[in-house]
Amino acid sequence: MPHYEQVRHAISARKHTLESIIDGIRSRKNGIQDENHEAEEKLIHRLTQIEEEAKDMISHCEQTENALRREI
């Protein structure tokens, strides 16, 4: 059982980190005020991609957490 708890804790910590990344990305996107509109759009697009990747990883963490709960 202790091993499952360690894994669950690690997953929870990773999920929290990813959520912090998403918050930072949203803040960054909201604060972008670049005179070069094209560069601004590219940056926002890339930040949106990173945000989606982080959301996918959070979903995977949640699925793994749920699977571990079923195992216990």
CORHUBEL-V602550 format. One record per pair of residues at least 12 apart in sequence whose ideal C-beta (glycine too) atoms are under 10 Angstrom apart, sorted by the first residue. I is the first residue (numbers start at 1). GAP is how many residues later the second one is. D is the distance in Angstrom with one decimal. If there is no record, write none. Layout:
I:GAP:D, I:GAP:D
//
This chain:
1:71:6.9, 3:65:9.9, 4:64:5.5, 4:65:8.9, 4:67:6.7, 4:68:5.7, 5:63:9.2, 5:67:8.9, 7:57:8.0, 7:58:8.9, 7:61:6.2, 7:64:9.9, 8:56:8.8, 8:57:6.2, 8:60:5.6, 8:61:8.1, 8:64:8.8, 10:51:9.5, 10:54:9.9, 11:49:9.2, 11:50:4.9, 11:51:8.5, 11:52:9.8, 11:53:5.6, 11:54:5.4, 11:57:7.7, 12:49:7.8, 12:50:10.0, 12:53:7.2, 13:48:9.6, 14:43:7.6, 14:44:8.6, 14:46:9.5, 14:47:5.8, 14:50:9.6, 15:39:9.9, 15:42:8.2, 15:43:5.4, 15:44:9.6, 15:45:9.4, 15:46:4.3, 15:47:7.1, 15:49:9.5, 15:50:7.9, 16:42:9.5, 16:45:9.5, 17:37:9.1, 17:40:9.5, 17:41:9.7, 17:44:9.9, 18:33:9.9, 18:35:9.1, 18:36:4.6, 18:37:7.9, 18:38:9.4, 18:39:5.4, 18:40:5.0, 18:41:9.9, 18:42:9.7, 18:43:7.3, 19:35:7.9, 19:36:9.3, 19:39:6.6, 19:42:9.9, 20:34:9.4, 21:29:7.5, 21:30:8.0, 21:32:9.5, 21:33:5.1, 21:34:10.0, 21:36:9.3, 21:37:9.6, 22:25:10.0, 22:28:8.7, 22:29:5.4, 22:30:9.5, 22:31:9.9, 22:32:5.1, 22:33:6.8, 22:36:7.9, 23:28:9.8, 24:23:9.3, 24:26:9.8, 24:27:9.6, 24:30:9.9, 25:19:9.7, 25:21:9.6, 25:22:4.9, 25:23:7.9, 25:24:9.8, 25:25:6.0, 25:26:4.7, 25:27:9.9, 25:29:7.5, 26:21:8.5, 26:22:9.8, 26:25:7.2, 28:15:8.3, 28:16:8.9, 28:19:6.1, 28:22:9.9, 28:23:9.9, 29:14:8.2, 29:15:5.5, 29:16:10.0, 29:18:5.2, 29:19:7.4, 29:22:8.2, 30:14:9.9, 32:12:6.4, 32:15:8.4
//
